[in-house]
Each structure stands twice: as C-alpha cells, then as structure tokens.
Amino acid sequence: MLARDPAKASAELGAAFEVVAGDLTKADTLPPALRNVDHIIFTAGAPSGRYAPESLVKATDYEGVIDTLAAAQSAGLGDRFVYLNTVGIKTPSLAAFLINLLKRNTFVWRRRVEDKIRSSGLDYTIIRVGFLLDRPGGEHAVNVSQGALPLAPGNRITRADVAEAFVEAMQHPSASRATFEIVWGEGPQRNSWSALLEKIQPDRRPPA
C-alpha cells in the first residue's frame, strides 16, 4: 500500500499489510514504490466529504493517475492496473453536479483520465461503482453492466462488494482492457463473480 506517512498507515492497518512511502502529487516518489509490483489497484482521489479546489483535484484525480501509469510502464508492470471510478461520469445528474461543486470538477478529470489509462499500453480494468455503503458484502445481488448509469441514490453498493470485485477483476480474462459498472441488483441472490464478469466486452481501442 502506498502512503505519504507509512508509519501512521502501518499502525492503522496492522502487520498484514506492507506499506511503502509515496505521494501521488510527487511523481519522483512513485517509481521506487512500484518496483517488483505485479498488480496495481488504484483507488486514491481528492478527499471526499469536504471542499477540494480544482488544483488538488487535478493533481490527484488526473495527474496522480498519469504519473502512476508512467511509473508502472517504467517498472515493466507485468499484470493489471485496476482503477476505481464512479458511475455517472458520462451521465448528468444532480448528485454529480453537487459533487463537482464540492470537489471541483472531479468528474471532468476522472472522465479524461480513463482515456489515458486506455491508451497507456498497460493491461487494465476500469470499474465504476455506485454510492458506497459501509455494510457487509454479499447481502445483495450485484449488477455488472457496460452502460452509463447516473450517480443516483438507487445506484449503490457496499465497499466490501467492491473489494471483492477488484480482487476478481485482477485475474479474470474478460476484465482485461475493459470498463464496467457495478451496483446492487434486486434481491439477495448473488451469482459468482466469474459468472458476472465473463460477459464483459473489451473496450474499443483508442484512436492512434
């Protein structure tokens, strides 16, 4: 795990996690942190729940991702770059409008960075998620789609479910070079992640 304060992060996470020093807003700290890394799960972004100026949003949600991609290329990343995004980055909604006001234009920068990921040459998966809940996973059906869902209260999912999706997507062949969205479905019945992901179609190749 990458952290600006490794000692603090280690104290919070415990000995089961290896924490390395790095800062998304300081590109020179990233190459040493990515040595001997097989996969990258990128979930960082400007802090939620409070105002963030556009300079900070751009530095983390856009430039931080680009610098991480460059460091991964230099390190010869052999496996997959898995990126967490949000539903609604291409579909206007009241919730997206309000979040863009609070975290200045975060949806704009997150939409643009998806294209950078697709053209990076790395194997990747982009997972867009609904509103995140702090509840146990596995209690709801999950819908996996490749449309353009709006960010709305009905499109939600737990962080635990999302964590499972990321673990599965790192290895699943159908998730390679693909973008998809996950939210809760109707009822408690859950298909296996393998069955949910096997119908995913790869993204169209970006123009040269």
C-alpha positions as CSV (number, residue, x, y, z in Angstrom):
1,M,0.0,0.0,0.0
2,L,1.2,3.5,-0.9
3,A,1.1,6.1,1.9
4,R,2.5,9.5,2.5
5,D,3.0,8.6,6.1
6,P,4.0,4.9,6.2
7,A,4.3,4.7,10.0
8,K,0.8,6.1,10.5
9,A,-0.7,3.8,7.9
10,S,1.1,0.7,9.3
11,A,-0.2,1.5,12.8
12,E,-3.8,1.7,11.4
13,L,-3.6,-1.3,9.1
14,G,-1.5,-3.7,11.1
15,A,1.3,-6.0,10.2
16,A,-0.6,-7.9,7.5
17,F,-0.1,-5.0,5.0
18,E,3.2,-3.9,3.5
19,V,3.2,-0.1,3.4
20,V,5.6,1.9,1.2
21,A,6.3,5.6,1.1
22,G,4.9,7.7,-1.8
23,D,2.9,10.7,-2.7
24,L,0.7,10.9,-5.8
25,T,1.4,14.6,-6.1
26,K,5.2,14.0,-6.2
27,A,5.9,11.9,-9.3
28,D,9.5,11.1,-8.2
29,T,8.3,9.2,-5.2
30,L,6.3,6.7,-7.3
31,P,8.9,4.6,-9.3
32,P,10.6,3.3,-6.1
33,A,7.2,2.3,-4.7
34,L,6.3,0.3,-7.8
35,R,9.4,-1.9,-8.0
36,N,8.6,-5.6,-8.0
37,V,4.8,-5.0,-8.1
38,D,2.6,-7.3,-10.1
39,H,-0.8,-5.6,-10.0
40,I,-1.8,-2.0,-9.1
41,I,-5.2,-1.3,-7.5
42,F,-5.7,2.5,-7.8
43,T,-8.5,3.9,-5.5
44,A,-7.0,7.2,-4.5
45,G,-8.5,10.6,-5.1
46,A,-9.1,14.0,-3.6
47,P,-10.6,13.7,-0.1
48,S,-14.4,13.2,0.0
49,G,-16.9,15.0,2.2
50,R,-15.2,18.4,2.1
51,Y,-14.3,21.1,-0.4
52,A,-11.3,20.4,-2.6
53,P,-10.0,23.1,-5.0
54,E,-9.6,22.1,-8.6
55,S,-5.8,22.3,-8.3
56,L,-5.9,19.5,-5.8
57,V,-8.5,17.5,-7.7
58,K,-6.4,17.7,-10.9
59,A,-3.2,16.8,-9.1
60,T,-4.7,13.6,-7.5
61,D,-7.6,12.5,-9.8
62,Y,-5.8,13.2,-13.0
63,E,-2.0,13.9,-12.8
64,G,-1.5,11.4,-10.0
65,V,-3.0,8.6,-12.2
66,I,-0.9,9.6,-15.2
67,D,2.3,9.7,-13.1
68,T,1.4,6.3,-11.7
69,L,0.9,4.9,-15.2
70,A,4.2,6.2,-16.3
71,A,6.0,4.7,-13.2
72,A,4.2,1.4,-13.9
73,Q,5.4,1.5,-17.5
74,S,9.0,2.2,-16.4
75,A,8.8,-0.6,-13.9
76,G,7.6,-3.0,-16.5
77,L,4.3,-3.8,-14.8
78,G,3.5,-7.3,-16.0
79,D,0.0,-7.7,-14.8
80,R,-3.0,-5.4,-14.5
81,F,-3.8,-1.8,-13.5
82,V,-7.2,-1.8,-11.8
83,Y,-8.8,1.7,-11.5
84,L,-11.7,2.7,-9.3
85,N,-14.0,5.3,-10.8
86,T,-17.6,6.3,-10.2
87,V,-20.8,5.8,-12.1
88,G,-22.2,8.9,-13.6
89,I,-19.0,10.5,-15.1
90,K,-20.7,10.5,-18.5
91,T,-24.3,10.9,-17.4
92,P,-25.5,14.2,-15.9
93,S,-27.3,14.0,-12.5
94,L,-28.0,16.2,-9.5
95,A,-25.6,14.2,-7.4
96,A,-22.8,14.5,-10.0
97,F,-23.4,18.3,-10.2
98,L,-23.2,18.7,-6.4
99,I,-20.1,16.6,-6.1
100,N,-18.4,18.6,-8.9
101,L,-19.1,21.7,-6.9
102,L,-17.6,20.2,-3.7
103,K,-14.7,18.5,-5.4
104,R,-14.1,21.0,-8.2
105,N,-14.7,19.2,-11.5
106,T,-13.6,15.8,-10.2
107,F,-16.0,14.1,-12.7
108,V,-14.3,16.0,-15.6
109,W,-10.8,14.9,-14.6
110,R,-11.9,11.4,-13.9
111,R,-13.6,11.1,-17.3
112,R,-10.4,12.4,-19.0
113,V,-8.1,10.1,-17.2
114,E,-10.0,7.0,-18.3
115,D,-8.8,7.7,-21.8
116,K,-5.2,8.0,-20.6
117,I,-5.5,4.6,-18.9
118,R,-6.9,3.0,-22.1
119,S,-4.1,4.4,-24.2
120,S,-1.3,3.6,-21.7
121,G,-0.4,0.2,-23.3
122,L,-0.9,-1.5,-19.9
123,D,-3.4,-4.2,-19.2
124,Y,-6.1,-2.5,-17.3
125,T,-9.6,-2.7,-15.8
126,I,-11.7,0.3,-15.0
127,I,-14.5,-0.3,-12.5
128,R,-17.1,2.4,-12.0
129,V,-19.1,2.0,-8.8
130,G,-22.3,3.5,-7.3
131,F,-22.7,5.2,-4.0
132,L,-20.5,3.4,-1.4
133,L,-22.0,2.0,1.8
134,D,-20.3,0.7,4.9
135,R,-22.1,-2.6,5.2
136,P,-21.1,-6.2,4.9
137,G,-20.7,-7.6,1.5
138,G,-22.6,-10.5,-0.1
139,E,-26.1,-9.5,1.1
140,H,-27.4,-8.3,-2.3
141,A,-27.3,-9.3,-5.9
142,V,-24.9,-7.3,-8.0
143,N,-25.5,-5.9,-11.5
144,V,-22.5,-5.7,-13.8
145,S,-23.1,-3.6,-16.9
146,Q,-21.3,-1.5,-19.5
147,G,-23.8,1.3,-19.9
148,A,-23.7,4.8,-18.5
149,L,-25.5,4.7,-15.2
150,P,-26.2,8.1,-13.5
151,L,-24.9,8.7,-10.0
152,A,-28.2,8.4,-8.0
153,P,-29.2,7.0,-4.6
154,G,-30.6,3.9,-6.1
155,N,-27.3,3.0,-7.7
156,R,-25.3,1.9,-4.7
157,I,-23.1,-0.9,-3.4
158,T,-21.0,-1.7,-0.4
159,R,-17.3,-1.2,-0.1
160,A,-16.9,-4.9,0.7
161,D,-18.6,-5.9,-2.5
162,V,-16.4,-3.5,-4.4
163,A,-13.3,-5.0,-2.8
164,E,-14.4,-8.5,-3.9
165,A,-14.9,-7.2,-7.5
166,F,-11.4,-5.7,-7.6
167,V,-9.8,-9.0,-6.4
168,E,-11.7,-10.9,-9.0
169,A,-11.0,-8.4,-11.8
170,M,-7.3,-8.5,-11.3
171,Q,-7.2,-12.0,-12.8
172,H,-10.4,-12.5,-14.8
173,P,-9.6,-12.7,-18.6
174,S,-12.8,-10.9,-19.6
175,A,-11.9,-7.9,-17.4
176,S,-8.8,-7.3,-19.4
177,R,-8.8,-3.9,-21.1
178,A,-12.4,-3.4,-20.1
179,T,-14.6,-0.8,-18.4
180,F,-17.7,-1.8,-16.5
181,E,-20.1,-0.6,-13.7
182,I,-21.2,-2.4,-10.6
183,V,-24.2,-1.6,-8.4
184,W,-26.6,-3.6,-6.3
185,G,-29.3,-5.5,-8.1
186,E,-32.7,-6.7,-7.0
187,G,-32.9,-9.3,-4.2
188,P,-30.3,-11.2,-2.3
189,Q,-29.4,-13.8,-4.9
190,R,-25.8,-13.5,-5.9
191,N,-24.2,-15.0,-9.0
192,S,-20.5,-15.9,-8.8
193,W,-18.1,-13.1,-9.8
194,S,-16.8,-15.3,-12.5
195,A,-20.3,-15.6,-14.0
196,L,-20.8,-11.8,-13.6
197,L,-17.6,-10.9,-15.3
198,E,-17.5,-13.4,-18.1
199,K,-19.9,-11.4,-20.2
200,I,-17.8,-8.2,-20.1
201,Q,-16.7,-7.0,-23.5
202,P,-13.3,-5.2,-24.0
203,D,-13.2,-1.5,-24.7
204,R,-12.8,-0.3,-28.2
205,R,-9.2,0.5,-28.9
206,P,-8.5,4.3,-28.7
207,P,-7.5,6.0,-31.9
208,A,-3.8,6.0,-32.7
